[in-house]
Amino acid sequence: MGSVKDYFSSLGTGIVSLLKGMQVTGKEFITPKITECYPENRETHKVADRFRAELHFIYDAEGNHKCIACGSCERACPNGTISLETKMVDTPAGTKKKKLDKYFYDLGSCTFCQMCVTVCPTHAIDFDNDFEQAVFTRSKLVKQLNYLPEKEEPAPTPEELAKAAAEREAKIAAAKAKAAAMKAAKEAEAAAAAKTEAGAPEAPMAEGQA
């Protein structure tokens, strides 16, 4: 008798559980769908502006960027994702300056920590939210961010060359004058010391000294 009672009791519990499950299923069946239908909705899909997908250079309307090839982003990256190739160029002042040649970024090893963007002193790089970066080979994830040709340094004008030459001559003249003044001061100091030694009386001898 007890086994029959237990049977119907467990059967009733199972039916109640089944009805509860069907209730949840039925409720979800008529609930409006919120699943993103990607890629069908690619044209209308809105990605959050703060989503970090890929590092890129910030170019202005004339195709100029603000990177000064300081290497701060390369040193700050914890994964070695960024590598810079630089070159030395002549400036109108007649000095040498480091200039960016190629800026490589490995998207496959990027952790999107944004440390490179944070330390950049000129705000030359930033992250965009273009998340469609799937490729079939990892080599395609290594990208050159300065995709536009690097512009050559403008040729110095005759006025700039003359000004630079005058500044160099002024610095050379100032350095020579400073060196001559230091030399004269040392010579005067040495002459004064020699005169003092020549005019100083002999020290008295102590008792008992022959």
ChimeraX attribute file (.defattr): number of C-alpha atoms within 10 A of each C-alpha:
attribute: neighborCount
match mode: 1-to-1
recipient: residues
	/A:1	6
	/A:2	6
	/A:3	8
	/A:4	9
	/A:5	10
	/A:6	11
	/A:7	12
	/A:8	11
	/A:9	12
	/A:10	12
	/A:11	12
	/A:12	12
	/A:13	12
	/A:14	12
	/A:15	12
	/A:16	12
	/A:17	12
	/A:18	11
	/A:19	12
	/A:20	12
	/A:21	12
	/A:22	12
	/A:23	12
	/A:24	10
	/A:25	12
	/A:26	11
	/A:27	10
	/A:28	11
	/A:29	10
	/A:30	8
	/A:31	9
	/A:32	7
	/A:33	8
	/A:34	6
	/A:35	6
	/A:36	10
	/A:37	9
	/A:38	9
	/A:39	8
	/A:40	9
	/A:41	10
	/A:42	10
	/A:43	8
	/A:44	7
	/A:45	12
	/A:46	9
	/A:47	10
	/A:48	8
	/A:49	10
	/A:50	9
	/A:51	13
	/A:52	17
	/A:53	17
	/A:54	18
	/A:55	23
	/A:56	17
	/A:57	20
	/A:58	18
	/A:59	15
	/A:60	9
	/A:61	7
	/A:62	6
	/A:63	11
	/A:64	15
	/A:65	18
	/A:66	15
	/A:67	20
	/A:68	16
	/A:69	18
	/A:70	16
	/A:71	18
	/A:72	16
	/A:73	23
	/A:74	22
	/A:75	16
	/A:76	18
	/A:77	20
	/A:78	15
	/A:79	12
	/A:80	14
	/A:81	20
	/A:82	24
	/A:83	17
	/A:84	16
	/A:85	12
	/A:86	16
	/A:87	12
	/A:88	12
	/A:89	14
	/A:90	15
	/A:91	15
	/A:92	18
	/A:93	15
	/A:94	14
	/A:95	10
	/A:96	12
	/A:97	11
	/A:98	14
	/A:99	19
	/A:100	18
	/A:101	15
	/A:102	18
	/A:103	19
	/A:104	16
	/A:105	22
	/A:106	20
	/A:107	20
	/A:108	13
	/A:109	15
	/A:110	18
	/A:111	14
	/A:112	16
	/A:113	11
	/A:114	17
	/A:115	16
	/A:116	24
	/A:117	20
	/A:118	14
	/A:119	16
	/A:120	20
	/A:121	14
	/A:122	12
	/A:123	15
	/A:124	15
	/A:125	21
	/A:126	16
	/A:127	19
	/A:128	15
	/A:129	15
	/A:130	13
	/A:131	11
	/A:132	8
	/A:133	11
	/A:134	9
	/A:135	9
	/A:136	7
	/A:137	7
	/A:138	12
	/A:139	11
	/A:140	13
	/A:141	16
	/A:142	15
	/A:143	16
	/A:144	17
	/A:145	15
	/A:146	19
	/A:147	11
	/A:148	11
	/A:149	10
	/A:150	14
	/A:151	9
	/A:152	8
	/A:153	11
	/A:154	9
	/A:155	11
	/A:156	15
	/A:157	10
	/A:158	10
	/A:159	10
	/A:160	14
	/A:161	15
	/A:162	14
	/A:163	14
	/A:164	18
	/A:165	14
	/A:166	12
	/A:167	13
	/A:168	14
	/A:169	12
	/A:170	12
	/A:171	12
	/A:172	12
	/A:173	12
	/A:174	12
	/A:175	12
	/A:176	12
	/A:177	12
	/A:178	12
	/A:179	12
	/A:180	12
	/A:181	12
	/A:182	12
	/A:183	12
	/A:184	12
	/A:185	12
	/A:186	12
	/A:187	12
	/A:188	12
	/A:189	12
	/A:190	12
	/A:191	12
	/A:192	12
	/A:193	11
	/A:194	11
	/A:195	11
	/A:196	11
	/A:197	10
	/A:198	9
	/A:199	8
	/A:200	8
	/A:201	8
	/A:202	6
	/A:203	6
	/A:204	6
	/A:205	8
	/A:206	7
	/A:207	6
	/A:208	5
	/A:209	5
	/A:210	5
